[in-house]
Amino acid sequence: MDIMKRKISFICIVFSMVFMGLLSNNECYGKEIVQQKNNINLRVRNFYGNMSNEEGIILKWSKVPKSKGYVIYRNNKKIVTIKSNKIKNYTDKKVKAGKKYTYEIAPYTVDNGKKVVGVKSYKIRVKVTKRNSKKINPARVVIPDFYYEDNYNVGLYESIKLHAKARVNKGLKKKKVYNSKLVWSSSDESLATVDQKGVVTANDNRKTGTVYITARAVNGVKKIIKVDVMNYYNPVKFKNYKVVPEELAPLFGKYKNEMCDIATYFAFDNKISNVKIDLEEDGLSVKIQPEIELNEKIEKSLYTVLNDLCLHFEIKDGYLKVTYNDYFSDGSIFKYNIICCIDKVSEEKFKYQIGYAKLCERWYYSKERKYNME
């Protein structure tokens, strides 16, 4: 029985070693490695390589302040130890034209007289090229002009597509990159994730903030894009709210929290299609047509706003409309409307239409006069 147990244990160990070996051979250039080594969480954040005037491959990296130096690996084997953390480049001259080499770098420190190596960087791959080569290593990652924006924002539960390209240096019009693939990564996946097509998706935990999306080329050159994850239904500030009349102004001041809670609720928690909300005739409760069950907090917020400001709420075709009616002696009515696009698609209806003033993203103001045609 003991012999059988030892045989089973030996087989399990061999299988584990083979499995781990297969995993280690699954190279993913430019992708961040997340494991820790020897409990030393030091790593090089920026690492890239290119040709150095046909003298070899030059590697460059960012300084790791708490390290003593760096260990460089080529094709999974250590090739050199840099014994100073102030040195931030190294030229590998033992390379052959036309070949591609894979590199990693890890900082090291000294603990009780022993060298302790930190976490290896992502892998980069550099091709040895000549001056007359038509395809060379990427020199930069850029956002094409057609897709460039000053600010990149994504709403909760929504996605946006980012665009980037690996390029050679300007002026080298007759040359192209030998490998245009990019690896995308997110600085904070609790805020937003990014897939390998550059599609950024806000997480479903309703957390807002800033995330940095990196598009990294095969040799490590990269572009970092700042993306703000936003709750459009609860903006920090309504930039253009002063265009609304004084009857509606409290929605952006005194009752801003209630208004934003109502918009957020109907955008995320209760996606009803068509409903009208007013006060009952006795003014003691909220009247909803057709009848639906509301969150107690939201019903209270609706009552507070309706009772104080004499407004009307309506949800229709993917937007929330809040209306104040001003009646004239000739029987005509001036309607002042606040419109919140609780469905992203519905915003296209108001974005470019004359007569709608944009208060901020997803929020609009309009006014109209209706005459008594009797």
C-alpha positions as CSV (number, residue, x, y, z in Angstrom):
1,M,0.0,0.0,0.0
2,D,2.8,2.4,0.9
3,I,4.5,1.7,-2.4
4,M,1.3,2.4,-4.3
5,K,0.9,5.8,-2.5
6,R,4.4,6.8,-3.3
7,K,3.8,6.0,-7.0
8,I,0.6,8.0,-7.1
9,S,2.4,10.9,-5.4
10,F,5.3,10.8,-7.9
11,I,2.9,10.7,-10.9
12,C,1.0,13.8,-9.5
13,I,4.3,15.7,-9.1
14,V,5.4,14.9,-12.6
15,F,2.0,16.0,-14.0
16,S,2.2,19.2,-12.1
17,M,5.7,20.0,-13.4
18,V,4.7,19.3,-17.0
19,F,1.5,21.4,-16.7
20,M,3.4,24.3,-15.2
21,G,6.0,24.0,-18.0
22,L,3.3,24.3,-20.6
23,L,1.9,27.4,-18.9
24,S,5.4,29.0,-18.8
25,N,5.7,28.6,-22.6
26,N,2.5,30.4,-23.3
27,E,4.1,33.8,-24.1
28,C,2.0,36.9,-24.3
29,Y,4.2,39.9,-25.3
30,G,3.4,43.2,-23.6
31,K,1.0,41.7,-21.1
32,E,1.4,42.6,-17.4
33,I,2.5,39.8,-15.2
34,V,0.7,39.9,-11.8
35,Q,2.4,37.2,-9.7
36,Q,4.8,38.0,-6.9
37,K,8.2,36.4,-6.4
38,N,9.9,35.9,-3.1
39,N,7.3,38.4,-1.5
40,I,9.3,41.3,-3.1
41,N,6.7,43.3,-5.0
42,L,9.2,45.4,-7.0
43,R,8.7,45.6,-10.8
44,V,9.7,47.7,-13.7
45,R,6.7,49.6,-15.0
46,N,8.1,50.7,-18.3
47,F,10.2,48.5,-20.5
48,Y,10.8,48.6,-24.3
49,G,13.4,47.8,-26.9
50,N,14.5,48.8,-30.4
51,M,17.5,48.7,-32.7
52,S,20.6,50.8,-31.9
53,N,22.1,51.8,-35.2
54,E,22.7,48.2,-36.2
55,E,25.0,47.8,-33.1
56,G,22.5,45.6,-31.4
57,I,19.2,45.8,-29.5
58,I,18.9,48.6,-27.0
59,L,16.7,48.0,-24.0
60,K,15.3,50.9,-21.9
61,W,13.3,50.9,-18.7
62,S,12.1,53.1,-15.9
63,K,14.0,53.4,-12.6
64,V,12.8,51.3,-9.6
65,P,13.8,53.5,-6.6
66,K,14.0,50.8,-3.9
67,S,16.0,48.3,-6.0
68,K,19.7,47.7,-6.1
69,G,19.8,46.9,-9.8
70,Y,18.2,44.8,-12.5
71,V,18.4,41.3,-14.0
72,I,17.7,41.0,-17.8
73,Y,16.5,37.8,-19.4
74,R,16.6,36.9,-23.1
75,N,14.5,34.0,-24.4
76,N,13.8,33.0,-20.7
77,K,17.6,32.9,-19.8
78,K,19.4,35.5,-17.7
79,I,22.0,37.3,-19.8
80,V,23.2,40.2,-17.5
81,T,22.9,41.7,-14.1
82,I,22.9,45.5,-13.9
83,K,24.4,46.4,-10.6
84,S,23.0,49.9,-10.2
85,N,19.4,51.1,-10.2
86,K,20.5,54.4,-11.8
87,I,21.3,52.7,-15.1
88,K,18.2,52.6,-17.3
89,N,19.4,51.1,-20.5
90,Y,21.4,48.2,-21.9
91,T,22.6,47.2,-25.4
92,D,22.5,43.5,-26.3
93,K,25.1,43.2,-29.1
94,K,25.1,39.4,-29.3
95,V,22.2,39.2,-31.8
96,K,21.8,38.0,-35.4
97,A,20.2,39.9,-38.2
98,G,16.6,38.9,-39.0
99,K,16.1,37.1,-35.7
100,K,13.6,38.1,-33.0
101,Y,14.5,38.1,-29.3
102,T,12.2,38.0,-26.3
103,Y,13.2,40.1,-23.2
104,E,12.1,40.5,-19.6
105,I,13.6,42.5,-16.8
106,A,13.3,42.2,-13.0
107,P,14.6,44.5,-10.3
108,Y,16.5,43.0,-7.4
109,T,17.3,44.0,-3.9
110,V,19.5,42.6,-1.2
111,D,18.2,41.0,2.0
112,N,20.6,39.8,4.7
113,G,23.4,39.7,2.1
114,K,21.4,37.7,-0.4
115,K,20.1,38.9,-3.7
116,V,16.3,38.8,-4.0
117,V,14.8,39.2,-7.4
118,G,11.5,40.9,-7.8
119,V,8.7,40.4,-10.3
120,K,9.5,40.0,-13.9
121,S,8.2,42.6,-16.3
122,Y,5.9,41.9,-19.2
123,K,7.7,40.2,-22.2
124,I,8.8,42.3,-25.1
125,R,10.0,41.0,-28.5
126,V,12.5,42.9,-30.7
127,K,13.5,42.1,-34.2
128,V,17.0,42.6,-35.4
129,T,16.7,44.8,-38.5
130,K,19.0,46.7,-40.9
131,R,18.9,50.2,-42.2
132,N,17.4,49.0,-45.5
133,S,14.8,46.8,-43.9
134,K,11.3,47.6,-45.1
135,K,9.6,46.3,-42.0
136,I,11.0,47.5,-38.6
137,N,10.2,47.6,-34.9
138,P,7.4,50.0,-33.8
139,A,8.7,53.3,-32.5
140,R,5.5,54.7,-31.1
141,V,1.8,54.0,-30.5
142,V,-0.6,56.7,-31.6
143,I,-4.3,57.5,-31.7
144,P,-5.3,58.1,-35.4
145,D,-6.4,61.7,-36.0
146,F,-9.9,60.6,-37.0
147,Y,-10.5,59.0,-33.6
148,Y,-8.7,61.5,-31.4
149,E,-10.8,63.2,-28.6
150,D,-9.7,65.6,-25.9
151,N,-11.6,63.6,-23.3
152,Y,-12.7,59.9,-23.2
153,N,-15.7,59.1,-21.0
154,V,-17.7,56.0,-20.5
155,G,-21.0,55.8,-18.7
156,L,-21.9,53.1,-16.1
157,Y,-22.9,49.8,-17.7
158,E,-21.7,51.2,-21.1
159,S,-18.7,50.6,-23.4
160,I,-16.6,52.7,-25.7
161,K,-14.2,51.7,-28.4
162,L,-10.6,53.1,-28.3
163,H,-8.4,53.2,-31.4
164,A,-4.6,53.0,-31.5
165,K,-1.9,52.1,-34.0
166,A,1.7,50.9,-33.8
167,R,3.8,53.2,-36.0
168,V,7.3,53.8,-37.1
169,N,8.9,57.2,-36.5
170,K,7.7,60.2,-38.5
171,G,9.6,60.7,-41.8
172,L,10.1,57.0,-42.4
173,K,7.2,56.9,-45.0
174,K,8.6,53.9,-46.9
175,K,8.9,51.7,-43.8
176,K,6.2,49.8,-41.9
177,V,6.1,48.0,-38.5
178,Y,6.8,44.3,-38.8
179,N,4.2,43.5,-36.2
180,S,1.2,45.9,-35.6
181,K,-0.4,43.9,-32.8
182,L,-1.3,45.8,-29.6
183,V,-1.9,44.4,-26.1
184,W,-4.6,46.4,-24.2
185,S,-4.7,46.6,-20.4
186,S,-6.5,48.6,-17.7
187,S,-5.0,50.2,-14.6
188,D,-8.0,49.5,-12.5
189,E,-10.4,46.6,-13.5
190,S,-12.7,47.5,-10.6
191,L,-13.6,50.6,-12.6
192,A,-13.4,49.4,-16.2
193,T,-12.0,46.5,-18.2
194,V,-10.7,46.5,-21.8
195,D,-10.6,43.7,-24.3
196,Q,-8.0,43.0,-26.9
197,K,-10.0,45.0,-29.5
198,G,-9.8,48.2,-27.4
199,V,-13.4,48.1,-26.1
200,V,-13.5,49.6,-22.7
201,T,-16.5,48.5,-20.5
202,A,-17.4,50.2,-17.2
203,N,-17.8,47.7,-14.4
204,D,-21.3,46.9,-13.0
205,N,-20.5,48.0,-9.4
206,R,-21.5,51.7,-10.1
207,K,-18.0,52.8,-9.1
208,T,-16.9,56.0,-10.8
209,G,-13.4,57.5,-11.3
210,T,-10.5,57.6,-13.6
211,V,-8.8,54.6,-15.3
212,Y,-5.8,54.5,-17.5
213,I,-6.0,52.2,-20.5
214,T,-2.6,51.2,-22.0
215,A,-2.1,50.1,-25.7
216,R,1.3,48.4,-25.8
217,A,3.1,47.3,-28.9
218,V,5.1,44.0,-29.2
219,N,8.4,45.7,-28.3
220,G,7.0,47.6,-25.3
221,V,6.4,51.1,-26.7
222,K,2.9,52.2,-25.6
223,K,0.2,54.8,-25.5
224,I,-1.7,55.5,-22.3
225,I,-5.3,56.8,-22.6
226,K,-7.1,58.4,-19.7
227,V,-10.8,57.4,-19.5
228,D,-13.3,58.7,-16.9
229,V,-16.0,56.4,-15.8
230,M,-19.0,58.5,-15.1
231,N,-22.6,58.3,-13.8
232,Y,-24.2,60.6,-16.3
233,Y,-27.4,60.6,-14.2
234,N,-25.6,62.1,-11.2
235,P,-23.1,64.6,-12.6
236,V,-20.9,66.5,-10.3
237,K,-22.1,69.8,-11.8
238,F,-24.7,70.9,-14.4
239,K,-22.5,73.3,-16.4
240,N,-25.3,75.1,-18.3
241,Y,-28.2,75.0,-15.8
242,K,-28.6,78.8,-15.7
243,V,-30.5,78.7,-19.0
244,V,-33.5,77.1,-17.3
245,P,-36.2,79.3,-15.8
246,E,-36.4,79.9,-12.0
247,E,-39.3,77.5,-11.7
248,L,-37.0,74.6,-12.6
249,A,-33.8,75.9,-11.1
250,P,-34.3,74.1,-7.8
251,L,-33.9,70.8,-9.6
252,F,-30.2,71.7,-10.0
253,G,-29.8,73.2,-6.6
254,K,-32.0,72.4,-3.6
255,Y,-33.4,69.2,-5.1
256,K,-30.3,68.1,-7.1
257,N,-29.8,64.9,-5.1
258,E,-33.5,63.9,-5.4
259,M,-33.5,64.6,-9.2
260,C,-30.3,62.6,-9.8
261,D,-31.6,59.7,-7.6
262,I,-34.8,59.6,-9.7
263,A,-32.9,59.6,-13.0
264,T,-30.4,57.0,-11.8
265,Y,-33.3,54.8,-10.6
266,F,-35.2,54.8,-13.9
267,A,-31.9,54.4,-15.9
268,F,-30.6,51.4,-14.0
269,D,-33.1,49.9,-11.5
270,N,-36.6,50.2,-13.1
271,K,-36.4,50.4,-16.9
272,I,-40.0,51.0,-17.6
273,S,-41.0,52.2,-21.0
274,N,-44.0,54.6,-20.7
275,V,-45.4,56.0,-17.5
276,K,-46.8,59.4,-16.2
277,I,-46.1,60.6,-12.7
278,D,-48.1,63.3,-10.9
279,L,-49.6,64.0,-7.5
280,E,-53.0,62.6,-6.6
281,E,-55.8,65.2,-6.5
282,D,-55.7,65.3,-2.7
283,G,-51.9,66.1,-2.9
284,L,-51.1,63.4,-0.3
285,S,-49.4,60.8,-2.5
286,V,-47.8,60.1,-5.9
287,K,-50.1,59.1,-8.8
288,I,-48.5,56.7,-11.3
289,Q,-50.2,55.8,-14.6
290,P,-50.1,52.9,-15.3
291,E,-49.6,51.7,-11.7
292,I,-46.1,50.3,-11.0
293,E,-44.3,49.6,-7.8
294,L,-41.6,52.1,-6.9
295,N,-38.6,52.0,-4.5
296,E,-39.7,53.7,-1.2
297,K,-36.9,56.2,-1.4
298,I,-37.6,57.2,-5.0
299,E,-41.3,57.6,-4.3
300,K,-40.5,59.9,-1.4
301,S,-38.1,61.9,-3.7
302,L,-40.8,62.2,-6.3
303,Y,-43.4,63.4,-3.8
304,T,-41.0,66.0,-2.4
305,V,-40.2,67.5,-5.8
306,L,-43.8,67.3,-7.2
307,N,-45.3,68.8,-4.1
308,D,-42.9,71.7,-3.9
309,L,-42.5,72.6,-7.5
310,C,-45.8,71.6,-9.2
311,L,-44.1,69.6,-11.9
312,H,-45.1,66.6,-14.1
313,F,-42.9,63.6,-14.7
314,E,-43.1,61.3,-17.8
315,I,-41.0,58.5,-19.0
316,K,-41.3,57.8,-22.7
317,D,-39.1,56.4,-25.5
318,G,-36.0,56.1,-23.4
319,Y,-36.0,59.5,-21.8
320,L,-37.3,61.1,-18.6
321,K,-39.1,64.4,-19.1
322,V,-39.9,66.8,-16.3
323,T,-42.3,69.6,-17.2
324,Y,-43.4,72.9,-15.7
325,N,-46.6,74.4,-17.2
326,D,-47.1,78.2,-17.3
327,Y,-50.6,79.1,-18.2
328,F,-51.5,82.4,-20.1
329,S,-54.8,84.3,-20.2
330,D,-55.4,83.5,-23.9
331,G,-55.5,79.8,-23.0
332,S,-52.0,79.0,-24.3
333,I,-49.4,77.1,-22.3
334,F,-45.7,77.6,-22.0
335,K,-44.1,74.2,-21.3
336,Y,-40.6,74.2,-19.8
337,N,-39.0,70.8,-20.1
338,I,-36.0,69.1,-18.5
339,I,-35.1,66.0,-20.5
340,C,-32.8,63.2,-19.2
341,C,-31.9,60.5,-21.7
342,I,-32.0,57.4,-19.5
343,D,-31.3,55.3,-22.6
344,K,-28.1,56.2,-24.4
345,V,-29.7,55.7,-27.8
346,S,-32.5,58.2,-27.1
347,E,-29.9,61.0,-26.8
348,E,-29.4,61.1,-30.6
349,K,-32.9,62.5,-30.8
350,F,-32.0,65.7,-28.9
351,K,-28.2,66.1,-29.6
352,Y,-28.5,67.8,-32.9
353,Q,-32.0,69.1,-32.9
354,I,-32.8,72.8,-32.8
355,G,-34.5,74.1,-29.6
356,Y,-32.7,71.8,-27.1
357,A,-30.1,73.3,-24.9
358,K,-27.5,70.8,-23.5
359,L,-27.1,71.1,-19.8
360,C,-24.5,68.4,-19.6
361,E,-24.1,64.9,-21.0
362,R,-27.6,63.2,-21.3
363,W,-29.4,66.3,-19.9
364,Y,-31.3,68.8,-22.1
365,Y,-33.6,71.8,-21.7
366,S,-36.4,72.9,-24.0
367,K,-39.4,75.2,-24.1
368,E,-42.5,75.2,-26.2
369,R,-45.7,77.2,-26.4
370,K,-49.0,75.4,-27.1
371,Y,-52.1,77.4,-28.1
372,N,-55.7,76.6,-27.4
373,M,-57.0,75.7,-30.9
374,E,-60.7,75.5,-29.8
